[in-house]
């Protein structure tokens, strides 16, 4: 968006005004930050494959993106982007892995609610799990890192259950819980 006071700046026709930031010049500045020790890995968020390719094909590229964080869940599985990222050794990180319906003010009444999906609920029931655990395990099986966020004790316990059910070893869980790392999980399954 065009910088300024307005969150969504629009022209006289109501069209959003975008800014013309040179992605490659911005990336070069991030590489300088890394070299100066101001950042460790350089990561991106909400990049499509064309934006990633622009960085990866940049002449003189010193550091490629380590990961790309995007909304990703069974209704928005990002399979093409996941394949692209895997082929370039970029980790795909899923936010809103349980769908974006949990944010009450943003929910469109016409959209399906992921955790009420009949197929997901049937799989959960058959496996004596919750739909949330099935959705999280789905991502883990695909090799997607899942960002887990909750303030609800029951859901936190369920999220840890997914990690302990073979998705992540006990040693890594111990490190996550006792060394201050975030509760994110990743594992490729055969």
C-alpha positions, 0 to 999 in steps of 0.5 A, a space after each residue: 500500500 502507498 505509505 501514509 496515514 490511511 490504512 487502505 489508501 484509495 484513488 478517486 475511483 475507489 481503487 487501492 493505491 499500491 506502492 512501487 517498492 523494488 523487491 530486489 533492492 529491499 532484499 539487498 537491504 535485508 542481506 546487509 542486515 544479515 551480514 551486519 548481524 542484525 538478523 539471522 535467517 531472512 524470511 518472507 510472508 505471503 509471497 507467491 511463487 513469482 515473488 519468490 522467483 524474483 528474489 531467487 533469480 536476483 543477480 548476486 543473491 547472497 541469501 535465499 528466503 528460509 521460509 514463507 509464512 502463508 495462510 494454509 489449511 485444508 480449504 486453502 492448502 497452497 499445494 502448488 506453492 508448497 511444491 514450489 517451496 519444497 523444490 527450492 528448499 524453502 520451508 512453508 509455514 502455515 498460519 491459520 492452520 485451522 481456518 480463519 473462522 476463529 476471528 469473529 469479526 472477520 468471519 463471512 457467514 457464507 463461508 464454510 467453517 473448517 472445523 465443522 466440515 463433514 469429512 474432517 469431522 468424520 475422519 476425526 470421529 473415526 480416529 477418536 480425535 478432534 477435527 482440529 487435531 486432524 487438520 494439524 496432522 494433515 499439515 504435518 504429513 505434508 511437511 508444512 510447519 504449523 504455527 499453533 496459537 491458543 489461549 485455551 488450556 484445552 486446545 493447548 493440550 490438544 496441540 501438544 498431543 499432536 506433537 507427542 503423537 509421533 509428529 515430533 519427538 519428545 526430545 524436541 518437545 522438551 526443547 520447545 517447552 523448556 528453552 523458550 522456543 515457539 510451539 511450532 511443529 514440522 515433520 515430513 512423513 513417509 
